[in-house]
């Protein structure tokens, strides 16, 4: 009994121009490894269109190895992949079986975050097929080596092995990583010429690419010209609309999806929950919640957290708390707790936020940076110094304060609201990577504590560090200037900054 396996076929290659390296590439991209033509099949011959495999004998020999490699990927165990790799090299396998197994070995190394070894396996392969090249394209992209990934695609085409739908999907991801829409459009053109435009898998990838580049009209055009829509294409469309700020349209697509008989999954519900949260529409929130409950997805940590966040952004913290109490009071992971604490904090229910944080700690659930930021915002609102000091002690013991700028900023802001300028300065001095928020918090603290000259000194240093002040920075420094009756202080520069802020506000 024979099994026909499609490997590849030599046809004229459509040329693609390799771009110059961009700033988004990692430094490794500067030293591209050339694919040696000597590792291809000798005398220029290419893989046949079909290879007939004896299922009863040869698949039995290699399938256990492939299954083990899948297990290694799941565990992320490079050591186990090396053991299997060593066994393969010592085994006597047919050319076809060796090709199949080495493809899976290279893929396993890549999935275990050892792409350098995956690349060496690829370079040393006596034969390659479309799967081999696609592993390299995907692995390069997942490792952040986007230019390398695109080069693998070009080398594959030049070698006479033309892309399939998986290779096209993979190279589109490299175009996104390179932040180069021109390359993406070139790939799209080749997809059309090769007859893959009607393939839902490829079309969905292109739809997603255009959405990532903010070209929503192109995304909609791709979606509307698809011969069929599946759950993945609907999700890509809803997510693309949401990420581009078209929240009402995203909700409309969600409703249309139901009418066409496609059931949403957790990714659909997460995207539409985000869109409805941005709309702040409680009625639409209840529609999304109803679908989630009807599909028994509300208890899912991902979906439930999205529902809590959605209701919170719609200023309906009672509904958010109902979702939390019904599903997550015994949850040992922190996302639902974080969403509820953040919801309380952002809605002005600071006392409830702190009470829930205490309960979270009692249940031995580990806080993270999102927890601490919300908690310190609540402390700042309540000016609750004693609790702030206690929780700051927790943060110091965990060692994350200096490493996570957002936590340090939140702590500094809480101390500023409590009028403790020296503590703000101490936290500021410990921040390893200061951002504009860090500087603005210190300027504001100086101004609020009537240290107006210090506020102006910090403002000058902020500008020297290359930061452009925002409206909050400008507001604080103008208060300092007015309080000192010192409006001549670098007035031209301050006014220039005000104009910059106004222009930024006008253009979104």
Secondary structure, 3 states (H helix, E strand, C coil): CEEEEECCCECCCCCCCCCCCCCCCCHHHHCCCCCCHHHCCHHHCCCCCEEEEEHHHHHHHHHHHHHHHHHHHHHCCHHHHHHHHHHHHHCCCCHHHHHHHHHHHHHHHHHCCCHHHHHHHHHHCCCCCHHHHHHHHHHHHHCCCHHHHHHHHHHHHHCCECCCHHHHHHHHHHHHHHCCHHHHHHHHHHHHHHCCCCCHHHHHHHHHHHHHCCCHHHHHHHHHCCCCCCHHHHHHHHHHHHHCCCHHHHHHHHHHHHHCCCCCCHHHHHHHHHHHHHHCCHHHHHHHHHHHHHCCCCCCHHHHHHHHHHHHHCCCHHHHHHHHHHHCCCCCCCHHHHHHHHHHHHCCCHHHHHHHHHHHHHCCCCCCHHHHHHHHHHHHHHCCHHHHHHHHHHHHHHCCCCCCHHHHHHHHHHHHHCCCHHHHHHHHHHCCCCCHHHHHHHHHHHHHCCCHHHHHHHHHHHHHCCCCCCHHHHHHHHHHHHHCCCCCCCHHHHHHHHHHHHHHHHCC
